[in-house]
Amino acid sequence: MSIIISSILLALTTTLGSCAPQAAAVDPQNPTVETQPKTVSIADVAAKPAMYVEQTILVRGKLMNAGTNYFTDRRIVLTDEKGHTIEVRPWLPISRPAPSSQTRTGATLAEFLDRQVELVGSLAPRTEPTRQNEFIFSVKSAKILDA
Protein backbone atom coordinates (compact mmCIF):
# COMPACT_ATOMS: atom_id res chain seq x y z
CA MET A 1 0.00 0.00 0.00
CA SER A 2 2.79 2.44 0.87
CA ILE A 3 4.46 1.70 -2.49
CA ILE A 4 1.27 2.73 -4.29
CA ILE A 5 0.98 5.94 -2.27
CA SER A 6 4.66 6.71 -2.86
CA SER A 7 4.19 6.17 -6.60
CA ILE A 8 1.16 8.46 -6.66
CA LEU A 9 2.99 11.17 -4.71
CA LEU A 10 5.99 10.91 -7.03
CA ALA A 11 3.74 11.21 -10.09
CA LEU A 12 1.95 14.25 -8.63
CA THR A 13 5.21 15.94 -7.65
CA THR A 14 6.66 15.36 -11.11
CA THR A 15 3.52 16.59 -12.87
CA LEU A 16 3.03 19.65 -10.68
CA GLY A 17 6.71 20.47 -10.80
CA SER A 18 6.60 20.62 -14.62
CA CYS A 19 3.76 23.17 -14.37
CA ALA A 20 5.84 25.56 -12.27
CA PRO A 21 6.92 28.82 -13.90
CA GLN A 22 10.21 28.63 -15.72
CA ALA A 23 13.17 30.54 -14.32
CA ALA A 24 14.55 33.51 -16.23
CA ALA A 25 17.62 33.01 -18.37
CA VAL A 26 20.87 33.29 -16.47
CA ASP A 27 24.17 34.51 -17.85
CA PRO A 28 26.58 31.53 -17.66
CA GLN A 29 29.53 33.89 -17.09
CA ASN A 30 27.83 35.51 -14.11
CA PRO A 31 25.08 33.25 -12.69
CA THR A 32 23.75 35.97 -10.38
CA VAL A 33 22.76 38.22 -13.33
CA GLU A 34 19.69 37.44 -15.41
CA THR A 35 20.04 38.10 -19.14
CA GLN A 36 17.55 40.46 -20.76
CA PRO A 37 16.66 40.51 -24.45
CA LYS A 38 18.71 42.99 -26.45
CA THR A 39 16.72 46.11 -27.40
CA VAL A 40 17.04 46.70 -31.13
CA SER A 41 15.52 49.37 -33.36
CA ILE A 42 13.16 48.36 -36.14
CA ALA A 43 15.47 50.13 -38.60
CA ASP A 44 18.41 47.91 -37.57
CA VAL A 45 16.34 44.73 -37.80
CA ALA A 46 14.93 45.74 -41.21
CA ALA A 47 18.40 46.62 -42.54
CA LYS A 48 20.20 43.48 -41.29
CA PRO A 49 17.60 40.82 -40.43
CA ALA A 50 20.00 37.88 -40.79
CA MET A 51 22.06 39.35 -37.93
CA TYR A 52 19.16 38.77 -35.51
CA VAL A 53 18.02 35.28 -36.56
CA GLU A 54 17.23 33.10 -33.55
CA GLN A 55 18.35 35.78 -31.07
CA THR A 56 15.86 36.96 -28.49
CA ILE A 57 15.39 40.68 -29.07
CA LEU A 58 13.05 43.43 -27.91
CA VAL A 59 11.56 45.84 -30.45
CA ARG A 60 9.13 48.73 -30.03
CA GLY A 61 6.84 50.31 -32.58
CA LYS A 62 3.34 50.53 -33.93
CA LEU A 63 1.68 47.21 -34.81
CA MET A 64 -0.35 47.46 -38.01
CA ASN A 65 -2.08 45.39 -40.65
CA ALA A 66 -0.34 46.17 -43.96
CA GLY A 67 -2.93 44.04 -45.76
CA THR A 68 -6.24 45.31 -47.06
CA ASN A 69 -8.55 43.37 -44.73
CA TYR A 70 -8.06 42.00 -41.21
CA PHE A 71 -9.85 38.72 -41.97
CA THR A 72 -8.96 38.00 -45.60
CA ASP A 73 -5.68 39.85 -46.28
CA ARG A 74 -3.80 40.05 -43.00
CA ARG A 75 -0.12 41.04 -43.07
CA ILE A 76 0.95 42.15 -39.61
CA VAL A 77 3.94 44.48 -39.43
CA LEU A 78 5.72 46.48 -36.75
CA THR A 79 6.67 49.94 -37.96
CA ASP A 80 8.62 52.90 -36.62
CA GLU A 81 8.04 56.63 -37.12
CA LYS A 82 10.37 56.67 -40.18
CA GLY A 83 8.50 53.91 -42.01
CA HIS A 84 10.86 50.98 -41.38
CA THR A 85 8.92 47.75 -40.95
CA ILE A 86 9.39 44.15 -39.97
CA GLU A 87 6.80 41.46 -40.60
CA VAL A 88 5.32 39.84 -37.48
CA ARG A 89 3.83 36.35 -37.26
CA PRO A 90 0.40 36.65 -35.57
CA TRP A 91 0.67 35.16 -32.07
CA LEU A 92 -2.89 35.64 -30.83
CA PRO A 93 -6.27 34.52 -32.18
CA ILE A 94 -7.89 36.96 -34.59
CA SER A 95 -11.26 36.78 -32.84
CA ARG A 96 -12.97 35.45 -29.73
CA PRO A 97 -15.61 32.76 -29.53
CA ALA A 98 -19.14 33.87 -28.74
CA PRO A 99 -19.30 34.85 -25.05
CA SER A 100 -20.73 32.42 -22.55
CA SER A 101 -20.56 32.05 -18.82
CA GLN A 102 -18.34 28.98 -19.28
CA THR A 103 -15.58 30.54 -21.37
CA ARG A 104 -12.83 32.84 -20.25
CA THR A 105 -11.99 35.50 -22.80
CA GLY A 106 -8.41 36.30 -23.73
CA ALA A 107 -6.64 38.89 -25.79
CA THR A 108 -6.99 39.00 -29.55
CA LEU A 109 -4.63 40.33 -32.18
CA ALA A 110 -7.02 43.20 -32.94
CA GLU A 111 -6.47 44.65 -29.45
CA PHE A 112 -2.79 45.21 -30.31
CA LEU A 113 -3.30 46.69 -33.79
CA ASP A 114 -2.75 50.41 -34.33
CA ARG A 115 -1.13 50.65 -30.89
CA GLN A 116 2.42 51.29 -29.70
CA VAL A 117 3.71 47.93 -28.51
CA GLU A 118 6.79 46.25 -27.13
CA LEU A 119 7.49 42.81 -28.57
CA VAL A 120 10.02 40.24 -27.39
CA GLY A 121 10.84 37.43 -29.78
CA SER A 122 13.17 36.32 -32.52
CA LEU A 123 13.50 36.45 -36.29
CA ALA A 124 13.25 33.34 -38.40
CA PRO A 125 13.72 32.84 -42.14
CA ARG A 126 10.49 32.51 -44.13
CA THR A 127 9.93 28.97 -45.36
CA GLU A 128 7.75 29.64 -48.40
CA PRO A 129 9.67 29.07 -51.68
CA THR A 130 8.45 32.41 -53.08
CA ARG A 131 9.72 34.35 -50.05
CA GLN A 132 13.34 33.26 -49.83
CA ASN A 133 15.73 35.72 -48.17
CA GLU A 134 12.84 37.14 -46.15
CA PHE A 135 12.36 36.96 -42.40
CA ILE A 136 9.45 37.06 -39.97
CA PHE A 137 9.38 38.02 -36.30
CA SER A 138 7.98 35.37 -33.93
CA VAL A 139 6.56 36.91 -30.75
CA LYS A 140 7.27 35.37 -27.33
CA SER A 141 5.69 38.17 -25.30
CA ALA A 142 3.91 41.43 -26.06
CA LYS A 143 2.92 44.53 -24.14
CA ILE A 144 0.82 47.52 -25.16
CA LEU A 145 2.72 50.72 -24.35
CA ASP A 146 0.09 53.38 -25.00
CA ALA A 147 -2.57 51.93 -22.72
C-alpha positions, -999 to 999 in steps of 0.1 A, spaced: 0 0 0 28 24 9 45 17 -25 13 27 -43 10 59 -23 47 67 -29 42 62 -66 12 85 -67 30 112 -47 60 109 -70 37 112 -101 20 142 -86 52 159 -76 67 154 -111 35 166 -129 30 196 -107 67 205 -108 66 206 -146 38 232 -144 58 256 -123 69 288 -139 102 286 -157 132 305 -143 145 335 -162 176 330 -184 209 333 -165 242 345 -179 266 315 -177 295 339 -171 278 355 -141 251 332 -127 237 360 -104 228 382 -133 197 374 -154 200 381 -191 175 405 -208 167 405 -244 187 430 -264 167 461 -274 170 467 -311 155 494 -334 132 484 -361 155 501 -386 184 479 -376 163 447 -378 149 457 -412 184 466 -425 202 435 -413 176 408 -404 200 379 -408 221 393 -379 192 388 -355 180 353 -366 172 331 -335 184 358 -311 159 370 -285 154 407 -291 130 434 -279 116 458 -305 91 487 -300 68 503 -326 33 505 -339 17 472 -348 -3 475 -380 -21 454 -407 -3 462 -440 -29 440 -458 -62 453 -471 -85 434 -447 -81 420 -412 -98 387 -420 -90 380 -456 -57 399 -463 -38 400 -430 -1 410 -431 10 421 -396 39 445 -394 57 465 -367 67 499 -380 86 529 -366 80 566 -371 104 567 -402 85 539 -420 109 510 -414 89 477 -409 94 441 -400 68 415 -406 53 398 -375 38 364 -373 4 366 -356 7 352 -321 -29 356 -308 -63 345 -322 -79 370 -346 -113 368 -328 -130 355 -297 -156 328 -295 -191 339 -287 -193 349 -250 -207 324 -225 -206 320 -188 -183 290 -193 -156 305 -214 -128 328 -202 -120 355 -228 -84 363 -237 -66 389 -258 -70 390 -296 -46 403 -322 -70 432 -329 -65 446 -295 -28 452 -303 -33 467 -338 -28 504 -343 -11 506 -309 24 513 -297 37 479 -285 68 463 -271 75 428 -286 100 402 -274 108 374 -298 132 363 -325 135 365 -363 133 333 -384 137 328 -421 105 325 -441 99 290 -454 78 296 -484 97 291 -517 85 324 -531 97 344 -500 133 333 -498 157 357 -482 128 371 -461 124 370 -424 95 371 -400 94 380 -363 80 354 -339 66 369 -307 73 354 -273 57 382 -253 39 414 -261 29 445 -241 8 475 -252 27 507 -243 1 534 -250 -26 519 -227 
